Protein backbone atom coordinates (compact mmCIF):
# COMPACT_ATOMS: atom_id res chain seq x y z
CA UNK A 1 0.00 0.00 0.00
CA UNK A 2 2.81 2.42 0.87
CA UNK A 3 4.56 1.81 -2.41
CA UNK A 4 1.31 2.24 -4.37
CA UNK A 5 0.71 5.53 -2.58
CA UNK A 6 4.24 6.72 -3.41
CA UNK A 7 3.78 5.82 -7.06
CA UNK A 8 0.45 7.65 -7.19
CA UNK A 9 1.96 10.76 -5.64
CA UNK A 10 4.87 10.57 -8.10
CA UNK A 11 2.41 10.31 -11.00
CA UNK A 12 0.49 13.33 -9.71
CA UNK A 13 3.72 15.29 -9.42
CA UNK A 14 4.75 14.30 -12.94
CA UNK A 15 1.38 15.56 -14.22
CA UNK A 16 1.96 18.96 -12.60
CA UNK A 17 5.33 19.35 -14.34
CA UNK A 18 3.93 18.13 -17.67
CA UNK A 19 1.29 20.88 -17.53
CA UNK A 20 3.63 23.58 -16.21
CA UNK A 21 4.55 25.15 -19.60
CA UNK A 22 0.87 25.70 -20.41
CA UNK A 23 -0.59 26.98 -17.14
CA UNK A 24 -0.30 30.30 -15.35
CA UNK A 25 2.13 29.80 -12.45
CA UNK A 26 2.39 26.18 -13.53
CA UNK A 27 6.08 25.95 -12.70
CA UNK A 28 5.62 27.50 -9.28
CA UNK A 29 2.81 25.07 -8.49
CA UNK A 30 4.86 22.07 -9.60
CA UNK A 31 7.95 23.16 -7.68
CA UNK A 32 5.98 23.72 -4.49
CA UNK A 33 4.51 20.23 -4.85
CA UNK A 34 8.03 18.85 -5.31
CA UNK A 35 9.12 20.58 -2.09
CA UNK A 36 6.17 19.03 -0.26
CA UNK A 37 6.85 15.53 -1.66
CA UNK A 38 10.50 15.69 -0.58
CA UNK A 39 9.93 17.20 2.87
CA UNK A 40 11.83 20.31 1.80
CA UNK A 41 11.54 23.92 2.86
CA UNK A 42 11.98 25.04 -0.73
CA UNK A 43 12.46 23.63 -4.25
CA UNK A 44 14.75 25.25 -6.79
CA UNK A 45 14.98 25.27 -10.58
CA UNK A 46 17.81 27.22 -12.16
CA UNK A 47 19.94 27.66 -15.23
CA UNK A 48 23.58 28.62 -14.74
CA UNK A 49 25.51 30.38 -17.49
CA UNK A 50 29.21 31.02 -17.74
CA UNK A 51 28.94 34.42 -16.06
CA UNK A 52 25.66 34.45 -14.16
CA UNK A 53 22.39 32.63 -13.57
CA UNK A 54 20.01 32.83 -16.52
CA UNK A 55 17.22 32.27 -14.03
CA UNK A 56 17.02 31.08 -10.43
CA UNK A 57 13.60 30.15 -9.12
CA UNK A 58 13.25 29.19 -5.48
CA UNK A 59 9.82 28.64 -3.97
CA UNK A 60 8.88 30.79 -0.97
CA UNK A 61 12.32 32.41 -0.88
CA UNK A 62 13.25 35.77 0.60
CA UNK A 63 14.15 38.14 -2.29
CA UNK A 64 17.63 38.58 -0.80
CA UNK A 65 18.20 34.86 -1.28
CA UNK A 66 18.33 35.44 -5.03
CA UNK A 67 20.16 38.76 -5.10
CA UNK A 68 22.87 37.54 -2.74
CA UNK A 69 23.36 34.45 -4.90
CA UNK A 70 24.54 36.63 -7.79
CA UNK A 71 26.51 38.95 -5.52
CA UNK A 72 28.69 36.18 -4.10
CA UNK A 73 29.08 34.42 -7.46
CA UNK A 74 26.91 31.45 -6.56
CA UNK A 75 27.08 30.14 -10.13
CA UNK A 76 30.83 29.41 -9.76
CA UNK A 77 32.03 25.91 -8.72
CA UNK A 78 34.84 27.38 -6.63
CA UNK A 79 32.21 29.22 -4.57
CA UNK A 80 29.16 26.96 -4.53
CA UNK A 81 29.76 23.40 -3.33
CA UNK A 82 26.50 22.38 -5.00
CA UNK A 83 27.82 23.44 -8.40
CA UNK A 84 31.17 21.78 -7.64
CA UNK A 85 29.44 18.42 -7.06
CA UNK A 86 27.34 18.34 -10.25
CA UNK A 87 27.41 15.04 -12.09
CA UNK A 88 26.09 13.77 -15.41
CA UNK A 89 22.48 14.65 -16.33
CA UNK A 90 19.82 12.87 -14.26
CA UNK A 91 22.36 11.68 -11.65
CA UNK A 92 21.79 12.76 -8.04
CA UNK A 93 24.11 14.50 -5.62
CA UNK A 94 23.23 15.14 -1.98
CA UNK A 95 24.74 15.83 1.44
CA UNK A 96 27.43 13.15 1.26
CA UNK A 97 28.78 14.79 -1.89
CA UNK A 98 28.46 18.28 -0.42
CA UNK A 99 30.53 17.21 2.60
CA UNK A 100 33.26 15.78 0.37
CA UNK A 101 33.46 18.98 -1.69
CA UNK A 102 33.59 21.17 1.40
CA UNK A 103 36.44 19.08 2.81
CA UNK A 104 38.52 19.98 -0.23
CA UNK A 105 37.61 23.67 -0.36
CA UNK A 106 35.10 25.67 1.65
CA UNK A 107 33.93 29.08 0.57
CA UNK A 108 32.99 30.83 3.80
CA UNK A 109 30.84 33.46 2.08
CA UNK A 110 28.65 30.80 0.45
CA UNK A 111 28.51 28.72 3.63
CA UNK A 112 27.38 31.74 5.62
CA UNK A 113 24.83 32.51 2.89
CA UNK A 114 23.14 29.07 2.94
CA UNK A 115 23.14 28.94 6.73
CA UNK A 116 21.51 32.36 7.08
CA UNK A 117 18.86 31.31 4.59
CA UNK A 118 18.51 27.84 6.17
CA UNK A 119 19.36 25.94 2.97
CA UNK A 120 22.59 24.10 3.81
CA UNK A 121 21.40 20.58 2.94
CA UNK A 122 19.38 18.92 0.21
CA UNK A 123 19.46 16.92 -3.00
CA UNK A 124 19.97 18.05 -6.58
CA UNK A 125 20.09 16.84 -10.15
CA UNK A 126 21.50 18.24 -13.38
CA UNK A 127 18.69 17.99 -15.89
CA UNK A 128 20.62 18.89 -19.01
CA UNK A 129 23.68 20.69 -20.24
CA UNK A 130 24.22 22.60 -23.45
CA UNK A 131 27.13 24.84 -24.42
CA UNK A 132 27.31 27.68 -21.91
CA UNK A 133 24.34 26.74 -19.72
CA UNK A 134 23.40 24.06 -17.16
CA UNK A 135 19.84 23.33 -15.98
CA UNK A 136 19.44 22.02 -12.45
CA UNK A 137 16.71 20.96 -10.04
CA UNK A 138 17.14 20.92 -6.26
CA UNK A 139 15.33 20.46 -2.98
CA UNK A 140 16.71 22.69 -0.23
CA UNK A 141 16.76 21.51 3.38
CA UNK A 142 17.56 23.55 6.45
CA UNK A 143 18.36 22.55 9.99
CA UNK A 144 14.73 21.70 10.73
CA UNK A 145 14.44 19.28 7.81
CA UNK A 146 17.95 17.83 8.23
CA UNK A 147 19.53 15.56 5.66
CA UNK A 148 17.47 14.07 2.86
CA UNK A 149 16.28 10.47 3.10
CA UNK A 150 16.57 7.75 0.47
CA UNK A 151 12.81 7.94 -0.09
CA UNK A 152 13.02 11.68 -0.77
CA UNK A 153 15.92 11.15 -3.16
CA UNK A 154 13.90 8.48 -4.95
CA UNK A 155 11.26 11.14 -5.74
CA UNK A 156 13.99 13.05 -7.56
CA UNK A 157 15.06 9.98 -9.52
CA UNK A 158 11.51 9.41 -10.69
CA UNK A 159 10.58 12.98 -11.51
CA UNK A 160 13.80 14.07 -13.26
CA UNK A 161 13.00 12.80 -16.80
CA UNK A 162 9.52 14.36 -16.67
CA UNK A 163 10.91 17.75 -15.62
CA UNK A 164 13.46 17.54 -18.45
CA UNK A 165 10.67 16.85 -20.96
CA UNK A 166 8.76 19.88 -19.66
CA UNK A 167 11.86 22.07 -20.02
CA UNK A 168 12.29 20.92 -23.61
CA UNK A 169 8.68 21.80 -24.30
CA UNK A 170 9.15 25.24 -22.75
CA UNK A 171 12.27 25.58 -24.91
CA UNK A 172 10.24 24.92 -28.05
CA UNK A 173 7.55 27.42 -27.06
CA UNK A 174 10.07 30.17 -26.31
CA UNK A 175 12.07 29.51 -29.47
CA UNK A 176 8.86 29.87 -31.45
CA UNK A 177 8.39 33.30 -29.87
CA UNK A 178 11.97 34.19 -30.78
CA UNK A 179 11.36 33.18 -34.39
CA UNK A 180 8.24 35.36 -34.54
CA UNK A 181 10.13 38.37 -33.15
CA UNK A 182 12.98 37.84 -35.60
CA UNK A 183 10.46 37.65 -38.45
CA UNK A 184 8.87 40.94 -37.39
CA UNK A 185 12.27 42.66 -37.27
CA UNK A 186 13.14 41.17 -40.65
CA UNK A 187 9.96 42.54 -42.19
CA UNK A 188 10.86 46.00 -40.91
CA UNK A 189 14.34 45.71 -42.49
CA UNK A 190 15.93 46.19 -39.07
CA UNK A 191 19.57 45.31 -38.51
CA UNK A 192 18.91 43.48 -35.26
CA UNK A 193 20.56 40.77 -33.17
CA UNK A 194 18.70 38.92 -30.40
CA UNK A 195 20.47 37.57 -27.31
CA UNK A 196 19.09 35.06 -24.84
CA UNK A 197 19.32 35.16 -21.04
CA UNK A 198 22.97 34.05 -20.99
CA UNK A 199 24.02 36.52 -23.67
CA UNK A 200 24.14 34.04 -26.54
CA UNK A 201 22.93 35.01 -30.02
CA UNK A 202 19.53 33.43 -30.60
CA UNK A 203 18.43 35.35 -33.69
CA UNK A 204 19.78 37.72 -36.30
CA UNK A 205 18.21 39.52 -39.24
CA UNK A 206 19.80 39.46 -42.69
CA UNK A 207 20.46 43.21 -42.45
CA UNK A 208 22.51 42.65 -39.30
CA UNK A 209 24.29 39.67 -40.82
CA UNK A 210 25.43 41.91 -43.67
CA UNK A 211 27.18 44.23 -41.20
CA UNK A 212 29.25 41.52 -39.54
CA UNK A 213 32.81 41.16 -40.74
CA UNK A 214 36.53 41.31 -39.96
CA UNK A 215 36.38 45.05 -39.23
CA UNK A 216 33.17 45.31 -37.24
CA UNK A 217 31.38 42.58 -35.28
CA UNK A 218 31.71 38.81 -35.10
CA UNK A 219 29.89 35.94 -33.41
CA UNK A 220 32.32 33.70 -31.55
CA UNK A 221 31.11 30.71 -29.52
CA UNK A 222 27.56 32.02 -30.03
CA UNK A 223 28.47 35.35 -28.35
CA UNK A 224 28.51 38.75 -30.07
CA UNK A 225 31.86 40.58 -30.02
CA UNK A 226 33.26 43.76 -31.50
CA UNK A 227 36.55 43.22 -33.30
CA UNK A 228 38.16 46.24 -31.66
CA UNK A 229 39.05 45.31 -28.08
CA UNK A 230 38.21 48.69 -26.56
CA UNK A 231 34.78 48.73 -28.21
CA UNK A 232 34.20 45.09 -27.26
CA UNK A 233 34.82 45.85 -23.59
CA UNK A 234 32.17 48.54 -23.69
CA UNK A 235 29.81 46.31 -25.68
CA UNK A 236 30.12 43.44 -23.19
CA UNK A 237 29.45 45.85 -20.32
CA UNK A 238 26.29 47.07 -22.08
CA UNK A 239 25.13 43.51 -22.72
CA UNK A 240 25.77 42.50 -19.10
CA UNK A 241 23.77 45.49 -17.88
CA UNK A 242 20.90 44.75 -20.25
CA UNK A 243 20.79 41.11 -19.13
CA UNK A 244 20.14 42.27 -15.58
CA UNK A 245 17.46 44.71 -16.74
CA UNK A 246 19.46 47.90 -16.28
CA UNK A 247 19.15 50.89 -18.58
CA UNK A 248 22.18 50.93 -20.85
CA UNK A 249 21.87 54.65 -21.58
CA UNK A 250 21.91 56.38 -24.97
CA UNK A 251 23.34 54.64 -28.00
CA UNK A 252 26.90 55.92 -28.31
CA UNK A 253 28.98 52.91 -29.38
CA UNK A 254 30.37 53.63 -32.83
CA UNK A 255 32.23 51.21 -35.08
CA UNK A 256 33.96 52.10 -38.31
CA UNK A 257 33.53 49.55 -41.07
CA UNK A 258 35.35 49.53 -44.38
CA UNK A 259 33.01 52.06 -45.94
CA UNK A 260 30.80 53.47 -43.21
CA UNK A 261 30.08 53.98 -39.51
CA UNK A 262 27.88 51.70 -37.41
CA UNK A 263 26.03 52.84 -34.29
CA UNK A 264 25.34 50.02 -31.79
CA UNK A 265 22.37 50.18 -29.42
CA UNK A 266 21.74 47.61 -26.65
CA UNK A 267 18.34 47.33 -24.98
CA UNK A 268 16.62 45.00 -22.52
CA UNK A 269 13.48 43.33 -23.87
CA UNK A 270 10.41 42.99 -21.64
CA UNK A 271 10.69 39.93 -19.43
CA UNK A 272 8.02 37.29 -19.00
CA UNK A 273 7.31 35.48 -15.76
CA UNK A 274 8.72 31.96 -15.72
CA UNK A 275 10.86 32.41 -18.80
CA UNK A 276 13.65 29.86 -19.06
CA UNK A 277 16.02 32.20 -20.82
CA UNK A 278 15.46 30.69 -24.26
CA UNK A 279 13.35 33.69 -25.23
CA UNK A 280 15.21 36.81 -26.40
CA UNK A 281 16.28 38.94 -23.45
CA UNK A 282 18.38 41.63 -25.17
CA UNK A 283 17.98 43.46 -28.49
CA UNK A 284 21.11 44.79 -30.19
CA UNK A 285 20.38 47.10 -33.12
CA UNK A 286 22.91 48.30 -35.65
CA UNK A 287 22.46 51.52 -37.57
CA UNK A 288 24.68 52.30 -40.55
CA UNK A 289 24.06 55.17 -42.95
CA UNK A 290 24.94 53.12 -46.00
CA UNK A 291 25.32 49.39 -45.54
CA UNK A 292 22.38 48.94 -43.18
CA UNK A 293 20.08 51.00 -45.34
CA UNK A 294 20.18 48.93 -48.53
CA UNK A 295 16.41 48.38 -48.49
CA UNK A 296 15.52 52.11 -48.25
CA UNK A 297 18.09 52.76 -51.00
CA UNK A 298 16.44 50.14 -53.19
CA UNK A 299 13.02 51.63 -52.55
CA UNK A 300 14.38 55.09 -53.24
CA UNK A 301 15.75 53.83 -56.55
CA UNK A 302 12.38 52.32 -57.46
CA UNK A 303 10.42 55.44 -56.49
CA UNK A 304 12.66 57.95 -58.29
CA UNK A 305 13.76 55.70 -61.19
CA UNK A 306 17.41 55.86 -60.18
CA UNK A 307 20.21 53.34 -60.28
CA UNK A 308 21.20 51.77 -56.97
CA UNK A 309 24.40 53.83 -56.90
CA UNK A 310 22.48 57.05 -57.55
CA UNK A 311 19.94 56.18 -54.85
CA UNK A 312 22.73 55.60 -52.31
CA UNK A 313 24.14 59.06 -53.08
CA UNK A 314 20.71 60.63 -52.59
CA UNK A 315 20.13 58.70 -49.37
CA UNK A 316 23.42 59.90 -47.87
CA UNK A 317 22.64 63.50 -48.81
CA UNK A 318 19.20 63.09 -47.21
CA UNK A 319 20.93 61.96 -44.01
CA UNK A 320 22.77 65.27 -43.89
CA UNK A 321 26.15 64.30 -45.31
CA UNK A 322 28.04 66.78 -47.47
CA UNK A 323 29.12 65.96 -51.01
CA UNK A 324 32.70 65.61 -49.78
CA UNK A 325 31.64 63.11 -47.09
CA UNK A 326 29.52 61.19 -49.58
CA UNK A 327 32.55 60.91 -51.86
CA UNK A 328 34.71 59.64 -49.01
CA UNK A 329 32.13 57.09 -47.87
CA UNK A 330 31.67 55.79 -51.41
CA UNK A 331 35.41 55.95 -52.16
CA UNK A 332 35.01 58.10 -55.23
CA UNK A 333 36.03 61.62 -56.12
CA UNK A 334 33.87 64.66 -55.41
CA UNK A 335 33.74 65.26 -59.16
CA UNK A 336 32.13 61.84 -59.60
CA UNK A 337 29.46 62.70 -57.04
CA UNK A 338 28.80 66.05 -58.77
CA UNK A 339 28.45 64.29 -62.12
CA UNK A 340 26.03 61.77 -60.60
CA UNK A 341 23.97 64.60 -59.12
CA UNK A 342 23.54 66.24 -62.52
CA UNK A 343 21.99 63.04 -63.82
CA UNK A 344 19.91 62.63 -60.67
CA UNK A 345 18.59 66.21 -60.89
CA UNK A 346 17.48 65.56 -64.44
CA UNK A 347 15.75 62.27 -63.59
CA UNK A 348 13.96 63.77 -60.59
CA UNK A 349 13.03 67.04 -62.28
CA UNK A 350 14.71 69.30 -59.72
CA UNK A 351 17.33 72.03 -59.93
CA UNK A 352 18.67 72.21 -56.37
CA UNK A 353 20.02 69.76 -53.84
CA UNK A 354 17.55 70.97 -51.19
CA UNK A 355 14.62 69.99 -53.45
CA UNK A 356 16.15 66.58 -54.04
CA UNK A 357 16.70 65.98 -50.31
CA UNK A 358 13.11 66.97 -49.49
CA UNK A 359 11.76 64.48 -52.02
CA UNK A 360 14.12 61.75 -50.81
CA UNK A 361 13.20 62.21 -47.16
CA UNK A 362 9.51 61.92 -48.01
CA UNK A 363 10.11 58.66 -49.87
CA UNK A 364 12.30 57.24 -47.08
CA UNK A 365 9.75 58.16 -44.41
CA UNK A 366 6.94 56.51 -46.35
CA UNK A 367 9.02 53.40 -47.05
CA UNK A 368 9.87 53.05 -43.36
CA UNK A 369 6.27 52.93 -42.16
Secondary structure, DSSP 8 states (H G I E B T S, - for coil): -HHHHHHHHHHHHHHHHHHGGGSTTHHHHHHHHHHHHTT-SEEEEEEEESSSEEEEEETT--HHHHHHHHHTTTTSTTT-HHHHT--STT-EEEHHHHHHHHHH---HHHHHHHHHTT--EEEEEEEEEETTEEEEEEEEE-TTT-S--HHHHHHHHHHHHHHHHHHHHHHHHHHHHHHHHHHHHHHTT--EEEE-TTSBEEEE-HHHHTT-STTSEEEETTEEEESSHHHHHHHHHHHHHHHTT----S--EEEE-SSSEEEEEEEE----TT--S-S--EEEEEEESSGGGHHHHHHHHHHHT--HHHHHHHHHHHTT--HHHHHHHHTS-HHHHHHHHHHHHHHHT-SSHHHHHHHHHHHHHHHT-
